[in-house]
Amino acid sequence: MQLHIASAEGDLEGVRIVVEEGGAKVDLADRWGHTGLSEARRVAAHQVEDYLQPLMQLAGKGAIRCVQHPQAPTFAQLQLIAPAKLLAAGVHPK
């Protein structure tokens, strides 16, 4: 739930670390059904929202590892094998 905490605190750097280095699944919901993106929206953390929204779209398409697509590449793997997918989605890795 590190992603949820960082998102709820509006901590973009923390969110980036748990996603890009920690392999957090962006669509993972907590026991109340909240995702990191919904937590960012709740606290109006717009930079975090802007970062997570395209990743949620990639997750929905099965392009990045997530709860629904556990065999898809992680963020780090995708950055190595298909960085154009990230850039096309509007994600600019650090």
Phi and psi restraints in degrees (range 20) as a CNS / XPLOR table:
assign (resid 1 and name C) (resid 2 and name N)
       (resid 2 and name CA) (resid 2 and name C) 1.0 -59.0 20.0 2
assign (resid 2 and name N) (resid 2 and name CA)
       (resid 2 and name C) (resid 3 and name N) 1.0 -36.4 20.0 2
assign (resid 2 and name C) (resid 3 and name N)
       (resid 3 and name CA) (resid 3 and name C) 1.0 -62.2 20.0 2
assign (resid 3 and name N) (resid 3 and name CA)
       (resid 3 and name C) (resid 4 and name N) 1.0 -42.2 20.0 2
assign (resid 3 and name C) (resid 4 and name N)
       (resid 4 and name CA) (resid 4 and name C) 1.0 -63.5 20.0 2
assign (resid 4 and name N) (resid 4 and name CA)
       (resid 4 and name C) (resid 5 and name N) 1.0 -42.4 20.0 2
assign (resid 4 and name C) (resid 5 and name N)
       (resid 5 and name CA) (resid 5 and name C) 1.0 -66.1 20.0 2
assign (resid 5 and name N) (resid 5 and name CA)
       (resid 5 and name C) (resid 6 and name N) 1.0 -49.0 20.0 2
assign (resid 5 and name C) (resid 6 and name N)
       (resid 6 and name CA) (resid 6 and name C) 1.0 -60.9 20.0 2
assign (resid 6 and name N) (resid 6 and name CA)
       (resid 6 and name C) (resid 7 and name N) 1.0 -40.3 20.0 2
assign (resid 6 and name C) (resid 7 and name N)
       (resid 7 and name CA) (resid 7 and name C) 1.0 -65.0 20.0 2
assign (resid 7 and name N) (resid 7 and name CA)
       (resid 7 and name C) (resid 8 and name N) 1.0 -44.5 20.0 2
assign (resid 7 and name C) (resid 8 and name N)
       (resid 8 and name CA) (resid 8 and name C) 1.0 -66.2 20.0 2
assign (resid 8 and name N) (resid 8 and name CA)
       (resid 8 and name C) (resid 9 and name N) 1.0 -23.6 20.0 2
assign (resid 8 and name C) (resid 9 and name N)
       (resid 9 and name CA) (resid 9 and name C) 1.0 -91.8 20.0 2
assign (resid 9 and name N) (resid 9 and name CA)
       (resid 9 and name C) (resid 10 and name N) 1.0 -2.3 20.0 2
assign (resid 9 and name C) (resid 10 and name N)
       (resid 10 and name CA) (resid 10 and name C) 1.0 68.4 20.0 2
assign (resid 10 and name N) (resid 10 and name CA)
       (resid 10 and name C) (resid 11 and name N) 1.0 26.5 20.0 2
assign (resid 10 and name C) (resid 11 and name N)
       (resid 11 and name CA) (resid 11 and name C) 1.0 -91.2 20.0 2
assign (resid 11 and name N) (resid 11 and name CA)
       (resid 11 and name C) (resid 12 and name N) 1.0 86.8 20.0 2
assign (resid 11 and name C) (resid 12 and name N)
       (resid 12 and name CA) (resid 12 and name C) 1.0 -59.6 20.0 2
assign (resid 12 and name N) (resid 12 and name CA)
       (resid 12 and name C) (resid 13 and name N) 1.0 -43.1 20.0 2
assign (resid 12 and name C) (resid 13 and name N)
       (resid 13 and name CA) (resid 13 and name C) 1.0 -61.5 20.0 2
assign (resid 13 and name N) (resid 13 and name CA)
       (resid 13 and name C) (resid 14 and name N) 1.0 -43.1 20.0 2
assign (resid 13 and name C) (resid 14 and name N)
       (resid 14 and name CA) (resid 14 and name C) 1.0 -63.1 20.0 2
assign (resid 14 and name N) (resid 14 and name CA)
       (resid 14 and name C) (resid 15 and name N) 1.0 -41.3 20.0 2
assign (resid 14 and name C) (resid 15 and name N)
       (resid 15 and name CA) (resid 15 and name C) 1.0 -61.2 20.0 2
assign (resid 15 and name N) (resid 15 and name CA)
       (resid 15 and name C) (resid 16 and name N) 1.0 -46.5 20.0 2
assign (resid 15 and name C) (resid 16 and name N)
       (resid 16 and name CA) (resid 16 and name C) 1.0 -59.5 20.0 2
assign (resid 16 and name N) (resid 16 and name CA)
       (resid 16 and name C) (resid 17 and name N) 1.0 -42.3 20.0 2
assign (resid 16 and name C) (resid 17 and name N)
       (resid 17 and name CA) (resid 17 and name C) 1.0 -63.6 20.0 2
assign (resid 17 and name N) (resid 17 and name CA)
       (resid 17 and name C) (resid 18 and name N) 1.0 -47.9 20.0 2
assign (resid 17 and name C) (resid 18 and name N)
       (resid 18 and name CA) (resid 18 and name C) 1.0 -69.4 20.0 2
assign (resid 18 and name N) (resid 18 and name CA)
       (resid 18 and name C) (resid 19 and name N) 1.0 -27.3 20.0 2
assign (resid 18 and name C) (resid 19 and name N)
       (resid 19 and name CA) (resid 19 and name C) 1.0 -83.2 20.0 2
assign (resid 19 and name N) (resid 19 and name CA)
       (resid 19 and name C) (resid 20 and name N) 1.0 -54.7 20.0 2
assign (resid 19 and name C) (resid 20 and name N)
       (resid 20 and name CA) (resid 20 and name C) 1.0 -74.3 20.0 2
assign (resid 20 and name N) (resid 20 and name CA)
       (resid 20 and name C) (resid 21 and name N) 1.0 -38.2 20.0 2
assign (resid 20 and name C) (resid 21 and name N)
       (resid 21 and name CA) (resid 21 and name C) 1.0 -103.2 20.0 2
assign (resid 21 and name N) (resid 21 and name CA)
       (resid 21 and name C) (resid 22 and name N) 1.0 -34.1 20.0 2
assign (resid 21 and name C) (resid 22 and name N)
       (resid 22 and name CA) (resid 22 and name C) 1.0 -89.6 20.0 2
assign (resid 22 and name N) (resid 22 and name CA)
       (resid 22 and name C) (resid 23 and name N) 1.0 -11.7 20.0 2
assign (resid 22 and name C) (resid 23 and name N)
       (resid 23 and name CA) (resid 23 and name C) 1.0 72.0 20.0 2
assign (resid 23 and name N) (resid 23 and name CA)
       (resid 23 and name C) (resid 24 and name N) 1.0 25.1 20.0 2
assign (resid 23 and name C) (resid 24 and name N)
       (resid 24 and name CA) (resid 24 and name C) 1.0 -58.5 20.0 2
assign (resid 24 and name N) (resid 24 and name CA)
       (resid 24 and name C) (resid 25 and name N) 1.0 140.6 20.0 2
assign (resid 24 and name C) (resid 25 and name N)
       (resid 25 and name CA) (resid 25 and name C) 1.0 -84.7 20.0 2
assign (resid 25 and name N) (resid 25 and name CA)
       (resid 25 and name C) (resid 26 and name N) 1.0 114.8 20.0 2
assign (resid 25 and name C) (resid 26 and name N)
       (resid 26 and name CA) (resid 26 and name C) 1.0 -66.7 20.0 2
assign (resid 26 and name N) (resid 26 and name CA)
       (resid 26 and name C) (resid 27 and name N) 1.0 -20.5 20.0 2
assign (resid 26 and name C) (resid 27 and name N)
       (resid 27 and name CA) (resid 27 and name C) 1.0 -96.2 20.0 2
assign (resid 27 and name N) (resid 27 and name CA)
       (resid 27 and name C) (resid 28 and name N) 1.0 5.5 20.0 2
assign (resid 27 and name C) (resid 28 and name N)
       (resid 28 and name CA) (resid 28 and name C) 1.0 -65.6 20.0 2
assign (resid 28 and name N) (resid 28 and name CA)
       (resid 28 and name C) (resid 29 and name N) 1.0 126.6 20.0 2
assign (resid 28 and name C) (resid 29 and name N)
       (resid 29 and name CA) (resid 29 and name C) 1.0 -101.1 20.0 2
assign (resid 29 and name N) (resid 29 and name CA)
       (resid 29 and name C) (resid 30 and name N) 1.0 144.6 20.0 2
assign (resid 29 and name C) (resid 30 and name N)
       (resid 30 and name CA) (resid 30 and name C) 1.0 -81.4 20.0 2
assign (resid 30 and name N) (resid 30 and name CA)
       (resid 30 and name C) (resid 31 and name N) 1.0 -174.4 20.0 2
assign (resid 30 and name C) (resid 31 and name N)
       (resid 31 and name CA) (resid 31 and name C) 1.0 -65.9 20.0 2
assign (resid 31 and name N) (resid 31 and name CA)
       (resid 31 and name C) (resid 32 and name N) 1.0 -14.6 20.0 2
assign (resid 31 and name C) (resid 32 and name N)
       (resid 32 and name CA) (resid 32 and name C) 1.0 -98.6 20.0 2
assign (resid 32 and name N) (resid 32 and name CA)
       (resid 32 and name C) (resid 33 and name N) 1.0 1.9 20.0 2
assign (resid 32 and name C) (resid 33 and name N)
       (resid 33 and name CA) (resid 33 and name C) 1.0 86.8 20.0 2
assign (resid 33 and name N) (resid 33 and name CA)
       (resid 33 and name C) (resid 34 and name N) 1.0 11.6 20.0 2
assign (resid 33 and name C) (resid 34 and name N)
       (resid 34 and name CA) (resid 34 and name C) 1.0 -91.0 20.0 2
assign (resid 34 and name N) (resid 34 and name CA)
       (resid 34 and name C) (resid 35 and name N) 1.0 140.9 20.0 2
assign (resid 34 and name C) (resid 35 and name N)
       (resid 35 and name CA) (resid 35 and name C) 1.0 -104.2 20.0 2
assign (resid 35 and name N) (resid 35 and name CA)
       (resid 35 and name C) (resid 36 and name N) 1.0 173.1 20.0 2
assign (resid 35 and name C) (resid 36 and name N)
       (resid 36 and name CA) (resid 36 and name C) 1.0 -58.3 20.0 2
assign (resid 36 and name N) (resid 36 and name CA)
       (resid 36 and name C) (resid 37 and name N) 1.0 -39.6 20.0 2
assign (resid 36 and name C) (resid 37 and name N)
       (resid 37 and name CA) (resid 37 and name C) 1.0 -63.9 20.0 2
assign (resid 37 and name N) (resid 37 and name CA)
       (resid 37 and name C) (resid 38 and name N) 1.0 -43.7 20.0 2
assign (resid 37 and name C) (resid 38 and name N)
       (resid 38 and name CA) (resid 38 and name C) 1.0 -67.3 20.0 2
assign (resid 38 and name N) (resid 38 and name CA)
       (resid 38 and name C) (resid 39 and name N) 1.0 -32.1 20.0 2
assign (resid 38 and name C) (resid 39 and name N)
       (resid 39 and name CA) (resid 39 and name C) 1.0 -66.5 20.0 2
assign (resid 39 and name N) (resid 39 and name CA)
       (resid 39 and name C) (resid 40 and name N) 1.0 -42.0 20.0 2
assign (resid 39 and name C) (resid 40 and name N)
       (resid 40 and name CA) (resid 40 and name C) 1.0 -62.7 20.0 2
assign (resid 40 and name N) (resid 40 and name CA)
       (resid 40 and name C) (resid 41 and name N) 1.0 -40.5 20.0 2
assign (resid 40 and name C) (resid 41 and name N)
       (resid 41 and name CA) (resid 41 and name C) 1.0 -65.0 20.0 2
assign (resid 41 and name N) (resid 41 and name CA)
       (resid 41 and name C) (resid 42 and name N) 1.0 -39.6 20.0 2
assign (resid 41 and name C) (resid 42 and name N)
       (resid 42 and name CA) (resid 42 and name C) 1.0 -59.4 20.0 2
assign (resid 42 and name N) (resid 42 and name CA)
       (resid 42 and name C) (resid 43 and name N) 1.0 -37.0 20.0 2
assign (resid 42 and name C) (resid 43 and name N)
       (resid 43 and name CA) (resid 43 and name C) 1.0 -101.7 20.0 2
assign (resid 43 and name N) (resid 43 and name CA)
       (resid 43 and name C) (resid 44 and name N) 1.0 9.7 20.0 2
assign (resid 43 and name C) (resid 44 and name N)
       (resid 44 and name CA) (resid 44 and name C) 1.0 56.9 20.0 2
assign (resid 44 and name N) (resid 44 and name CA)
       (resid 44 and name C) (resid 45 and name N) 1.0 41.5 20.0 2
assign (resid 44 and name C) (resid 45 and name N)
       (resid 45 and name CA) (resid 45 and name C) 1.0 -88.5 20.0 2
assign (resid 45 and name N) (resid 45 and name CA)
       (resid 45 and name C) (resid 46 and name N) 1.0 81.0 20.0 2
assign (resid 45 and name C) (resid 46 and name N)
       (resid 46 and name CA) (resid 46 and name C) 1.0 -62.8 20.0 2
assign (resid 46 and name N) (resid 46 and name CA)
       (resid 46 and name C) (resid 47 and name N) 1.0 -35.5 20.0 2
assign (resid 46 and name C) (resid 47 and name N)
       (resid 47 and name CA) (resid 47 and name C) 1.0 -65.9 20.0 2
assign (resid 47 and name N) (resid 47 and name CA)
       (resid 47 and name C) (resid 48 and name N) 1.0 -39.5 20.0 2
assign (resid 47 and name C) (resid 48 and name N)
       (resid 48 and name CA) (resid 48 and name C) 1.0 -67.5 20.0 2
assign (resid 48 and name N) (resid 48 and name CA)
       (resid 48 and name C) (resid 49 and name N) 1.0 -42.4 20.0 2
assign (resid 48 and name C) (resid 49 and name N)
       (resid 49 and name CA) (resid 49 and name C) 1.0 -56.9 20.0 2
assign (resid 49 and name N) (resid 49 and name CA)
       (resid 49 and name C) (resid 50 and name N) 1.0 -48.3 20.0 2
assign (resid 49 and name C) (resid 50 and name N)
       (resid 50 and name CA) (resid 50 and name C) 1.0 -62.6 20.0 2
assign (resid 50 and name N) (resid 50 and name CA)
       (resid 50 and name C) (resid 51 and name N) 1.0 -30.6 20.0 2
assign (resid 50 and name C) (resid 51 and name N)
       (resid 51 and name CA) (resid 51 and name C) 1.0 -77.5 20.0 2
assign (resid 51 and name N) (resid 51 and name CA)
       (resid 51 and name C) (resid 52 and name N) 1.0 -44.0 20.0 2
assign (resid 51 and name C) (resid 52 and name N)
       (resid 52 and name CA) (resid 52 and name C) 1.0 -78.7 20.0 2
assign (resid 52 and name N) (resid 52 and name CA)
       (resid 52 and name C) (resid 53 and name N) 1.0 -31.0 20.0 2
assign (resid 52 and name C) (resid 53 and name N)
       (resid 53 and name CA) (resid 53 and name C) 1.0 -55.6 20.0 2
assign (resid 53 and name N) (resid 53 and name CA)
       (resid 53 and name C) (resid 54 and name N) 1.0 -51.6 20.0 2
assign (resid 53 and name C) (resid 54 and name N)
       (resid 54 and name CA) (resid 54 and name C) 1.0 -65.9 20.0 2
assign (resid 54 and name N) (resid 54 and name CA)
       (resid 54 and name C) (resid 55 and name N) 1.0 -29.6 20.0 2
assign (resid 54 and name C) (resid 55 and name N)
       (resid 55 and name CA) (resid 55 and name C) 1.0 -68.3 20.0 2
assign (resid 55 and name N) (resid 55 and name CA)
       (resid 55 and name C) (resid 56 and name N) 1.0 -37.2 20.0 2
assign (resid 55 and name C) (resid 56 and name N)
       (resid 56 and name CA) (resid 56 and name C) 1.0 -63.8 20.0 2
assign (resid 56 and name N) (resid 56 and name CA)
       (resid 56 and name C) (resid 57 and name N) 1.0 -37.1 20.0 2
assign (resid 56 and name C) (resid 57 and name N)
       (resid 57 and name CA) (resid 57 and name C) 1.0 -66.4 20.0 2
assign (resid 57 and name N) (resid 57 and name CA)
       (resid 57 and name C) (resid 58 and name N) 1.0 -42.1 20.0 2
assign (resid 57 and name C) (resid 58 and name N)
       (resid 58 and name CA) (resid 58 and name C) 1.0 -62.6 20.0 2
assign (resid 58 and name N) (resid 58 and name CA)
       (resid 58 and name C) (resid 59 and name N) 1.0 -40.2 20.0 2
assign (resid 58 and name C) (resid 59 and name N)
       (resid 59 and name CA) (resid 59 and name C) 1.0 -62.2 20.0 2
assign (resid 59 and name N) (resid 59 and name CA)
       (resid 59 and name C) (resid 60 and name N) 1.0 -42.4 20.0 2
assign (resid 59 and name C) (resid 60 and name N)
       (resid 60 and name CA) (resid 60 and name C) 1.0 -62.5 20.0 2
assign (resid 60 and name N) (resid 60 and name CA)
       (resid 60 and name C) (resid 61 and name N) 1.0 -27.7 20.0 2
assign (resid 60 and name C) (resid 61 and name N)
       (resid 61 and name CA) (resid 61 and name C) 1.0 -89.8 20.0 2
assign (resid 61 and name N) (resid 61 and name CA)
       (resid 61 and name C) (resid 62 and name N) 1.0 -3.5 20.0 2
assign (resid 61 and name C) (resid 62 and name N)
       (resid 62 and name CA) (resid 62 and name C) 1.0 76.9 20.0 2
assign (resid 62 and name N) (resid 62 and name CA)
       (resid 62 and name C) (resid 63 and name N) 1.0 19.3 20.0 2
assign (resid 62 and name C) (resid 63 and name N)
       (resid 63 and name CA) (resid 63 and name C) 1.0 -87.6 20.0 2
assign (resid 63 and name N) (resid 63 and name CA)
       (resid 63 and name C) (resid 64 and name N) 1.0 -15.1 20.0 2
assign (resid 63 and name C) (resid 64 and name N)
       (resid 64 and name CA) (resid 64 and name C) 1.0 -138.8 20.0 2
assign (resid 64 and name N) (resid 64 and name CA)
       (resid 64 and name C) (resid 65 and name N) 1.0 147.0 20.0 2
assign (resid 64 and name C) (resid 65 and name N)
       (resid 65 and name CA) (resid 65 and name C) 1.0 -58.3 20.0 2
assign (resid 65 and name N) (resid 65 and name CA)
       (resid 65 and name C) (resid 66 and name N) 1.0 133.1 20.0 2
assign (resid 65 and name C) (resid 66 and name N)
       (resid 66 and name CA) (resid 66 and name C) 1.0 -157.5 20.0 2
assign (resid 66 and name N) (resid 66 and name CA)
       (resid 66 and name C) (resid 67 and name N) 1.0 -178.4 20.0 2
assign (resid 66 and name C) (resid 67 and name N)
       (resid 67 and name CA) (resid 67 and name C) 1.0 -59.9 20.0 2
assign (resid 67 and name N) (resid 67 and name CA)
       (resid 67 and name C) (resid 68 and name N) 1.0 -44.9 20.0 2
assign (resid 67 and name C) (resid 68 and name N)
       (resid 68 and name CA) (resid 68 and name C) 1.0 -75.1 20.0 2
assign (resid 68 and name N) (resid 68 and name CA)
       (resid 68 and name C) (resid 69 and name N) 1.0 -22.8 20.0 2
assign (resid 68 and name C) (resid 69 and name N)
       (resid 69 and name CA) (resid 69 and name C) 1.0 -133.5 20.0 2
assign (resid 69 and name N) (resid 69 and name CA)
       (resid 69 and name C) (resid 70 and name N) 1.0 71.0 20.0 2
assign (resid 69 and name C) (resid 70 and name N)
       (resid 70 and name CA) (resid 70 and name C) 1.0 -68.5 20.0 2
assign (resid 70 and name N) (resid 70 and name CA)
       (resid 70 and name C) (resid 71 and name N) 1.0 -15.2 20.0 2
assign (resid 70 and name C) (resid 71 and name N)
       (resid 71 and name CA) (resid 71 and name C) 1.0 -93.5 20.0 2
assign (resid 71 and name N) (resid 71 and name CA)
       (resid 71 and name C) (resid 72 and name N) 1.0 -7.3 20.0 2
assign (resid 71 and name C) (resid 72 and name N)
       (resid 72 and name CA) (resid 72 and name C) 1.0 -67.5 20.0 2
assign (resid 72 and name N) (resid 72 and name CA)
       (resid 72 and name C) (resid 73 and name N) 1.0 160.3 20.0 2
assign (resid 72 and name C) (resid 73 and name N)
       (resid 73 and name CA) (resid 73 and name C) 1.0 -66.1 20.0 2
assign (resid 73 and name N) (resid 73 and name CA)
       (resid 73 and name C) (resid 74 and name N) 1.0 148.6 20.0 2
assign (resid 73 and name C) (resid 74 and name N)
       (resid 74 and name CA) (resid 74 and name C) 1.0 -71.4 20.0 2
assign (resid 74 and name N) (resid 74 and name CA)
       (resid 74 and name C) (resid 75 and name N) 1.0 170.8 20.0 2
assign (resid 74 and name C) (resid 75 and name N)
       (resid 75 and name CA) (resid 75 and name C) 1.0 -55.6 20.0 2
assign (resid 75 and name N) (resid 75 and name CA)
       (resid 75 and name C) (resid 76 and name N) 1.0 -48.4 20.0 2
assign (resid 75 and name C) (resid 76 and name N)
       (resid 76 and name CA) (resid 76 and name C) 1.0 -61.6 20.0 2
assign (resid 76 and name N) (resid 76 and name CA)
       (resid 76 and name C) (resid 77 and name N) 1.0 -41.8 20.0 2
assign (resid 76 and name C) (resid 77 and name N)
       (resid 77 and name CA) (resid 77 and name C) 1.0 -65.2 20.0 2
assign (resid 77 and name N) (resid 77 and name CA)
       (resid 77 and name C) (resid 78 and name N) 1.0 -44.0 20.0 2
assign (resid 77 and name C) (resid 78 and name N)
       (resid 78 and name CA) (resid 78 and name C) 1.0 -62.8 20.0 2
assign (resid 78 and name N) (resid 78 and name CA)
       (resid 78 and name C) (resid 79 and name N) 1.0 -37.4 20.0 2
assign (resid 78 and name C) (resid 79 and name N)
       (resid 79 and name CA) (resid 79 and name C) 1.0 -62.4 20.0 2
assign (resid 79 and name N) (resid 79 and name CA)
       (resid 79 and name C) (resid 80 and name N) 1.0 -33.6 20.0 2
assign (resid 79 and name C) (resid 80 and name N)
       (resid 80 and name CA) (resid 80 and name C) 1.0 -81.1 20.0 2
assign (resid 80 and name N) (resid 80 and name CA)
       (resid 80 and name C) (resid 81 and name N) 1.0 -42.8 20.0 2
assign (resid 80 and name C) (resid 81 and name N)
       (resid 81 and name CA) (resid 81 and name C) 1.0 -93.0 20.0 2
assign (resid 81 and name N) (resid 81 and name CA)
       (resid 81 and name C) (resid 82 and name N) 1.0 -25.7 20.0 2
assign (resid 81 and name C) (resid 82 and name N)
       (resid 82 and name CA) (resid 82 and name C) 1.0 -151.6 20.0 2
assign (resid 82 and name N) (resid 82 and name CA)
       (resid 82 and name C) (resid 83 and name N) 1.0 60.6 20.0 2
assign (resid 82 and name C) (resid 83 and name N)
       (resid 83 and name CA) (resid 83 and name C) 1.0 -60.9 20.0 2
assign (resid 83 and name N) (resid 83 and name CA)
       (resid 83 and name C) (resid 84 and name N) 1.0 -24.5 20.0 2
assign (resid 83 and name C) (resid 84 and name N)
       (resid 84 and name CA) (resid 84 and name C) 1.0 -62.4 20.0 2
assign (resid 84 and name N) (resid 84 and name CA)
       (resid 84 and name C) (resid 85 and name N) 1.0 -31.3 20.0 2
assign (resid 84 and name C) (resid 85 and name N)
       (resid 85 and name CA) (resid 85 and name C) 1.0 -63.3 20.0 2
assign (resid 85 and name N) (resid 85 and name CA)
       (resid 85 and name C) (resid 86 and name N) 1.0 -41.6 20.0 2
assign (resid 85 and name C) (resid 86 and name N)
       (resid 86 and name CA) (resid 86 and name C) 1.0 -65.5 20.0 2
assign (resid 86 and name N) (resid 86 and name CA)
       (resid 86 and name C) (resid 87 and name N) 1.0 -46.7 20.0 2
assign (resid 86 and name C) (resid 87 and name N)
       (resid 87 and name CA) (resid 87 and name C) 1.0 -64.3 20.0 2
assign (resid 87 and name N) (resid 87 and name CA)
       (resid 87 and name C) (resid 88 and name N) 1.0 -41.3 20.0 2
assign (resid 87 and name C) (resid 88 and name N)
       (resid 88 and name CA) (resid 88 and name C) 1.0 -63.4 20.0 2
assign (resid 88 and name N) (resid 88 and name CA)
       (resid 88 and name C) (resid 89 and name N) 1.0 -30.8 20.0 2
assign (resid 88 and name C) (resid 89 and name N)
       (resid 89 and name CA) (resid 89 and name C) 1.0 -80.4 20.0 2
assign (resid 89 and name N) (resid 89 and name CA)
       (resid 89 and name C) (resid 90 and name N) 1.0 -10.2 20.0 2
assign (resid 89 and name C) (resid 90 and name N)
       (resid 90 and name CA) (resid 90 and name C) 1.0 95.1 20.0 2
assign (resid 90 and name N) (resid 90 and name CA)
       (resid 90 and name C) (resid 91 and name N) 1.0 14.3 20.0 2
assign (resid 90 and name C) (resid 91 and name N)
       (resid 91 and name CA) (resid 91 and name C) 1.0 -98.4 20.0 2
assign (resid 91 and name N) (resid 91 and name CA)
       (resid 91 and name C) (resid 92 and name N) 1.0 126.4 20.0 2
assign (resid 91 and name C) (resid 92 and name N)
       (resid 92 and name CA) (resid 92 and name C) 1.0 -116.1 20.0 2
assign (resid 92 and name N) (resid 92 and name CA)
       (resid 92 and name C) (resid 93 and name N) 1.0 96.5 20.0 2
assign (resid 92 and name C) (resid 93 and name N)
       (resid 93 and name CA) (resid 93 and name C) 1.0 -59.4 20.0 2
assign (resid 93 and name N) (resid 93 and name CA)
       (resid 93 and name C) (resid 94 and name N) 1.0 152.4 20.0 2
